[in-house]
């Protein structure tokens, strides 16, 4: 059994990463999951979070904001809406992401008049974003709602 | 006979025009390289996306519960055309060709009694369409202060389109853009984005495309999540193609203009020299015949 698999992380604008990995922890929308070589074929959507990759040369972390991942026994392709390596992540980017999520929540509150569903989703999105921030040691500004 | 001074002026004016066109050509060449790179970088995402969508669409198929974006509204009455052109001119027939491609479709739809709505992206296409089909224009996206198109721009356009679709303002949507073949050729292209159309994956065992996937959450939830994104992705790809095509077209147009200016300068120089020689000969004749008369 091969102990590594192809890992690709692409965003619409560029290929962020592509290398051999031993295990990848994916922030799936239904919960985190770790994929290793010979994982059963699976397609899952992502929530904003941290993608943790165990490569051959140590581990790496990437921030993703939604998208989906396609897992096959041979490899993993993650198609993220937006994606940054942990080192590229800055306070400005986080602020903008949080602001976007907060904006979406405001809109859905206006539109759906406190119906559950879209508003809850938006609130979850926002809290996911904030969690990402605290994980990498940046404090997100509390958005004004 | 043309006046020497006039000729001199014309030569210098053509020469300075040549300098401008030459500079524009070089700028376009540099921008083209960057635009091509951007298009290249976006390709892996678009391809993978398409592959996954193909699988999903094939497995959900025409089931009546499939999202509207995939199976359509069930009628074909109102058409939305998203016409993407450049913000600037001086790029040969690039803008005209795209607009013409759209106009052919508009006439075809009108003759079949359909309603047509147009959204323009880019100033140049808007200018022409406003003259010919002004009553159909419903929106315009201005990208004139955008230096390099990003995914965000595509998302904005896509969201505008999707909002109209949700409000049942149209049934079918097409996008128009110039597909980049090489610097000489840009093909005006029409592409249907709603209802979405995906090529079913080929049953190719080697690439594993016929593997049965598990879906999390359900197949249909994923599809509903991804279809709007696929609209953005397609628009983004079109925008990038368009940007590369525009620069390619401009490069070619400016190259032609520079060469024309070269020819003109050469002809004018010849005429100038000939005139100068004639003036000298004239003077000599006058002097000699004056001397002979004595």
Interface residues (C-beta under 8 A of the other chain):
Chain A: X8 X10 X11 X12 X13 X14 X15 X28 X29 X30 X40 X41 X42 X43 X44 X45 X67 X68 X70 X72 X73 X74 X77 X79 X81 X82
Chain B: X38 X41 X42 X44 X45 X46 X48 X49 X52 X56 X150 X151 X154 X208 X211 X212 X213 X214 X215 X216 X217 X221 X222 X225 X226 X229 X232 X233 X236
